[in-house]
């Protein structure tokens, strides 16, 4: 199973970016998908997650009201829209998938994307 990420890059504080995560040959539309971030020297942290239906998304307190997770099951793609970006959002971002019960811990996810760098700097 391979999750393929796209998006990311360099953006100024207050700017926006959209990350995408997709897959093929996997029951993607029935899986919960999450985004995690990892800054240098730090552990991977939960950012946002969505169930297979897209209802009742979960967010870390640090990104509530700034980030939005959404999905298009017809396209086997999940998005992370990041607005009002701050320098402290700088990290590598990973999408992850699971067909099991889902939550906010990395151990609850079985499949991972390759990661994409987001740098917020002026």
C-alpha positions as CSV (number, residue, x, y, z in Angstrom):
1,X,0.0,0.0,0.0
2,X,1.4,3.4,-1.0
3,X,0.1,6.8,0.1
4,X,1.3,9.5,-2.2
5,X,1.5,13.1,-1.0
6,X,1.8,16.3,-2.9
7,X,1.8,20.0,-2.0
8,X,3.9,21.7,0.6
9,X,6.7,24.2,0.1
10,X,7.8,27.6,1.3
11,X,5.2,30.2,2.4
12,X,5.2,33.4,4.3
13,X,3.6,33.8,7.7
14,X,-0.1,34.3,7.2
15,X,-0.1,32.4,3.9
16,X,-1.9,29.2,2.9
17,X,-1.0,25.8,1.5
18,X,-2.9,22.7,0.5
19,X,-1.5,19.2,1.0
20,X,-2.9,16.2,-0.8
21,X,-2.8,12.5,0.0
22,X,-3.9,9.8,-2.4
23,X,-3.6,6.1,-3.1
24,X,-4.6,3.4,-5.5
25,X,-5.1,-0.3,-5.1
26,X,-6.2,0.2,-1.5
27,X,-9.6,0.5,0.2
28,X,-8.9,4.2,0.6
29,X,-12.5,5.3,0.6
30,X,-13.2,3.1,3.6
31,X,-10.2,4.2,5.6
32,X,-9.7,6.9,8.2
33,X,-7.0,9.4,7.2
34,X,-4.9,11.6,9.4
35,X,-2.2,14.2,9.0
36,X,0.8,14.3,11.4
37,X,3.6,16.8,11.6
38,X,7.2,16.3,12.6
39,X,9.6,19.1,13.3
40,X,13.4,18.5,13.5
41,X,14.3,16.8,16.7
42,X,10.7,16.4,17.8
43,X,8.2,13.5,17.8
44,X,5.6,13.1,15.2
45,X,2.4,15.0,16.3
46,X,-1.2,14.7,15.4
47,X,-2.6,17.5,13.3
48,X,-6.0,16.4,11.9
49,X,-8.0,13.3,11.0
50,X,-11.1,12.3,9.2
51,X,-13.3,9.2,9.1
52,X,-14.0,7.4,5.9
53,X,-17.2,9.4,5.5
54,X,-15.6,12.8,6.2
55,X,-17.9,13.5,9.1
56,X,-16.7,14.5,12.6
57,X,-13.1,15.5,11.8
58,X,-10.7,15.9,14.6
59,X,-8.1,18.7,15.0
60,X,-5.2,19.4,17.3
61,X,-5.9,22.5,19.3
62,X,-2.9,24.3,17.7
63,X,-4.5,24.2,14.2
64,X,-8.2,24.5,15.0
65,X,-9.9,27.3,13.0
66,X,-6.8,27.4,10.7
67,X,-6.6,24.0,9.1
68,X,-9.3,22.0,7.4
69,X,-9.2,18.3,6.5
70,X,-11.5,17.1,3.7
71,X,-11.7,14.2,1.4
72,X,-13.0,13.2,-2.1
73,X,-13.6,9.5,-2.1
74,X,-14.4,9.5,-5.8
75,X,-10.8,10.6,-6.3
76,X,-9.3,8.6,-3.5
77,X,-7.8,11.9,-2.1
78,X,-7.7,13.6,1.2
79,X,-6.7,17.3,1.5
80,X,-5.3,19.4,4.3
81,X,-6.0,23.1,3.7
82,X,-3.7,25.2,5.9
83,X,-4.5,28.8,6.4
84,X,-3.0,31.6,8.5
85,X,0.3,29.6,8.6
86,X,2.7,30.4,11.4
87,X,6.5,29.8,11.6
88,X,5.8,27.1,14.3
89,X,3.8,25.2,11.7
90,X,7.2,24.5,9.9
91,X,7.6,20.7,9.8
92,X,7.4,17.6,7.6
93,X,3.8,16.6,7.2
94,X,2.8,13.0,6.8
95,X,-0.6,11.5,5.9
96,X,-1.6,8.1,7.4
97,X,-4.4,5.7,6.9
98,X,-6.1,2.9,8.8
99,X,-9.0,0.6,8.4
100,X,-9.1,0.0,12.2
101,X,-10.6,2.3,14.8
102,X,-8.9,5.6,14.4
103,X,-7.7,8.3,16.7
104,X,-4.8,10.7,17.3
105,X,-1.9,8.4,18.0
106,X,0.6,7.3,15.4
107,X,0.2,3.7,16.5
108,X,-3.4,3.7,15.3
109,X,-2.3,4.1,11.7
110,X,-0.9,1.4,9.5
111,X,0.0,3.1,6.2
112,X,2.1,6.2,5.7
113,X,2.9,8.7,3.0
114,X,6.4,9.8,2.2
115,X,6.1,13.1,3.9
116,X,6.2,16.6,2.5
117,X,8.0,19.7,3.9
118,X,6.2,22.8,4.9
119,X,8.3,25.8,5.7
120,X,6.7,29.0,7.0
121,X,9.2,31.9,6.9
122,X,9.5,35.5,5.7
